[in-house]
Amino acid sequence: MRGFWLLLQEHGAPAQGGETHVATPFDINTGVIFWTLIVFGLLLFLLWRYAWPGILRTVEEREQRIQRQLEEAEKNRAEAARLLEEHKRLLAGGRAEAQDLIAKAKHVAEKERETLLARTRQEQEELLARARRDIDEEKQKALLALRKEAVDLAMAAAAKLIEVKLDSEADRRLVEEYLASLDKVP
C-alpha cells in the first residue's frame, strides 16, 4: 500500500514555495483518472468483443440445459404419475379379480360339498336297501327252512298219531297249505 502512495507523490505537482505536496486519498489526479478510464474502456471493449459472447453462450447453454432438465423432470413426473395411476388401477383390478376368484372358489367348494353329501346319502340309501334286501332274503330262507322243518315235524307228529307214515306228495302239500293259513291269521 505504501508503494501506491509513493507513486502518487512522484507524479504529484510540487506545492507552492517549493515544498512537495503529499497526496491524500481525497486528491484528484486527472492523469490517473484518464488512464484508468482508457484501460477500463479498452478492457470493457475486449470483454464485450471476445469474452462476453463466450460467457453469454455458456450461460445460454446452461440455461437451455437446465430448461431441458426441467422439462425432462416434468415429463418424468408426469410419467411417474401416470404409472402410479396405472399401478393403482391394476392393483384395484387385481383385488377385484382375487375377490371374484375367492367367491367362485367358495361357490365351487359349496357345490362340491353338496355333490359329495348327495353321493354319500345315495350310497347310504343303496347300502341300506341292499341290507334290507339281504335281510328279507335271509328271512325268507329262514321261513322256508322253518316251514320245511315244521312240515317235517307235523308229518312226523301226524304219523305218530295215526301210526302211518305219510310220504305222498299230496299229504305234504296239505300240511304246507295248513301252515300257510296259519301265517295269514292275525
C-alpha positions as CSV (number, residue, x, y, z in Angstrom):
1,M,0.0,0.0,0.0
2,R,2.9,2.3,0.8
3,G,4.2,1.9,-2.8
4,F,0.9,3.2,-4.2
5,W,1.2,6.4,-2.2
6,L,4.8,6.9,-3.2
7,L,3.7,6.6,-6.9
8,L,1.1,9.2,-6.4
9,Q,3.6,11.5,-4.7
10,E,6.1,11.2,-7.5
11,H,3.6,12.3,-10.1
12,G,2.0,14.9,-8.0
13,A,2.6,18.6,-8.6
14,P,5.0,20.5,-6.3
15,A,3.3,22.6,-3.8
16,Q,3.8,26.4,-3.6
17,G,7.0,27.5,-2.0
18,G,9.0,24.6,-3.2
19,E,7.5,22.1,-0.9
20,T,6.2,18.9,-2.2
21,H,2.5,18.2,-1.6
22,V,1.7,14.9,0.0
23,A,-1.2,13.3,-1.8
24,T,-4.2,12.1,0.1
25,P,-6.9,9.8,-0.9
26,F,-9.2,12.8,-1.5
27,D,-6.9,14.5,-4.0
28,I,-7.9,14.2,-7.7
29,N,-5.3,13.1,-10.1
30,T,-6.6,13.6,-13.6
31,G,-3.8,11.7,-15.3
32,V,-4.6,8.6,-13.3
33,I,-8.3,9.0,-13.9
34,F,-7.6,9.4,-17.7
35,W,-5.5,6.3,-17.9
36,T,-7.9,4.4,-15.7
37,L,-10.8,5.3,-18.0
38,I,-8.8,4.3,-21.1
39,V,-7.8,1.0,-19.6
40,F,-11.3,0.4,-18.3
41,G,-12.8,1.2,-21.8
42,L,-10.2,-1.0,-23.5
43,L,-10.9,-3.8,-21.1
44,L,-14.6,-3.3,-21.5
45,F,-14.3,-3.4,-25.3
46,L,-12.1,-6.6,-25.2
47,L,-14.5,-8.3,-22.8
48,W,-17.5,-7.2,-24.9
49,R,-15.9,-8.3,-28.1
50,Y,-14.3,-11.6,-27.1
51,A,-15.2,-12.7,-23.6
52,W,-18.9,-11.6,-23.4
53,P,-20.2,-13.8,-26.3
54,G,-18.5,-16.9,-24.8
55,I,-19.9,-16.1,-21.4
56,L,-23.3,-15.4,-22.8
57,R,-23.1,-18.6,-24.9
58,T,-22.1,-20.6,-21.8
59,V,-24.9,-19.0,-19.7
60,E,-27.4,-19.7,-22.5
61,E,-26.2,-23.3,-22.9
62,R,-26.5,-23.7,-19.1
63,E,-30.0,-22.2,-19.2
64,Q,-31.0,-24.5,-22.0
65,R,-29.6,-27.5,-20.2
66,I,-31.4,-26.5,-17.1
67,Q,-34.6,-26.0,-19.1
68,R,-34.2,-29.4,-20.8
69,Q,-33.6,-31.0,-17.3
70,L,-36.7,-29.2,-16.0
71,E,-38.8,-30.4,-19.0
72,E,-37.4,-33.9,-18.6
73,A,-38.1,-33.8,-14.9
74,E,-41.7,-32.6,-15.6
75,K,-42.1,-35.4,-18.2
76,N,-40.7,-38.0,-15.8
77,R,-43.0,-36.7,-13.1
78,A,-46.0,-36.9,-15.4
79,E,-44.9,-40.5,-16.5
80,A,-44.5,-41.4,-12.8
81,A,-47.9,-40.1,-12.0
82,R,-49.4,-42.0,-15.0
83,L,-47.6,-45.2,-13.9
84,L,-48.8,-44.7,-10.3
85,E,-52.4,-44.3,-11.5
86,E,-52.0,-47.4,-13.8
87,H,-50.5,-49.3,-10.8
88,K,-53.4,-48.2,-8.6
89,R,-55.9,-49.3,-11.3
90,L,-54.2,-52.6,-11.8
91,L,-54.0,-53.2,-8.1
92,A,-57.7,-52.4,-7.7
93,G,-58.4,-54.7,-10.7
94,G,-56.3,-57.4,-9.1
95,R,-58.1,-57.1,-5.8
96,A,-61.4,-57.3,-7.5
97,E,-60.3,-60.3,-9.6
98,A,-58.9,-62.0,-6.4
99,Q,-62.3,-61.4,-4.7
100,D,-64.1,-62.9,-7.7
101,L,-61.8,-65.9,-7.7
102,I,-62.4,-66.4,-4.0
103,A,-66.1,-66.1,-4.4
104,K,-66.0,-68.6,-7.3
105,A,-63.9,-71.0,-5.3
106,K,-66.3,-70.8,-2.4
107,H,-69.2,-71.4,-4.8
108,V,-67.4,-74.4,-6.4
109,A,-66.5,-75.8,-3.0
110,E,-70.1,-75.5,-1.8
111,K,-71.3,-77.3,-4.9
112,E,-68.7,-80.0,-4.5
113,R,-69.7,-80.4,-0.9
114,E,-73.3,-80.7,-1.8
115,T,-72.5,-83.2,-4.5
116,L,-70.4,-85.3,-2.1
117,L,-73.2,-85.1,0.5
118,A,-75.8,-86.2,-2.1
119,R,-73.5,-89.0,-3.3
120,T,-72.9,-90.1,0.3
121,R,-76.6,-90.1,1.1
122,Q,-77.3,-92.1,-2.1
123,E,-74.6,-94.6,-1.2
124,Q,-76.0,-94.9,2.3
125,E,-79.5,-95.4,0.9
126,E,-78.2,-98.1,-1.5
127,L,-76.4,-99.8,1.3
128,L,-79.5,-99.7,3.5
129,A,-81.7,-101.0,0.7
130,R,-79.2,-103.8,-0.1
131,A,-79.1,-104.6,3.6
132,R,-82.9,-104.7,3.8
133,R,-83.0,-107.0,0.7
134,D,-80.4,-109.2,2.2
135,I,-82.3,-109.3,5.5
136,D,-85.6,-110.1,3.6
137,E,-83.8,-112.8,1.6
138,E,-82.4,-114.4,4.8
139,K,-85.8,-114.0,6.5
140,Q,-87.4,-115.8,3.6
141,K,-84.8,-118.5,3.6
142,A,-85.2,-118.9,7.4
143,L,-89.0,-119.0,7.0
144,L,-88.8,-121.6,4.2
145,A,-86.4,-123.6,6.3
146,L,-88.7,-123.2,9.3
147,R,-91.7,-124.3,7.3
148,K,-89.9,-127.2,5.9
149,E,-88.9,-128.2,9.4
150,A,-92.4,-127.5,10.6
151,V,-93.9,-129.7,7.8
152,D,-91.5,-132.4,8.7
153,L,-92.3,-132.1,12.3
154,A,-96.1,-132.0,11.6
155,M,-95.9,-135.0,9.4
156,A,-93.8,-136.9,12.0
157,A,-96.3,-135.9,14.6
158,A,-99.3,-136.9,12.4
159,A,-97.6,-140.2,11.5
160,K,-97.1,-141.0,15.2
161,L,-100.8,-140.1,15.8
162,I,-102.1,-142.3,13.1
163,E,-99.2,-144.6,13.1
164,V,-99.0,-144.4,9.5
165,K,-96.2,-142.9,7.6
166,L,-97.3,-140.2,5.3
167,D,-95.0,-139.9,2.3
168,S,-97.0,-138.8,-0.5
169,E,-96.7,-135.5,-2.2
170,A,-100.4,-134.7,-1.7
171,D,-100.1,-135.1,2.1
172,R,-97.1,-132.8,2.1
173,R,-99.0,-130.2,0.1
174,L,-101.9,-130.4,2.5
175,V,-99.7,-129.7,5.5
176,E,-98.0,-126.7,3.7
177,E,-101.3,-125.2,2.9
178,Y,-102.4,-125.5,6.5
179,L,-99.2,-123.8,7.7
180,A,-99.6,-121.0,5.2
181,S,-103.1,-120.4,6.5
182,L,-101.6,-120.1,9.9
183,D,-99.4,-117.3,8.7
184,K,-102.4,-115.3,7.4
185,V,-104.2,-115.5,10.7
186,P,-103.5,-112.3,12.7
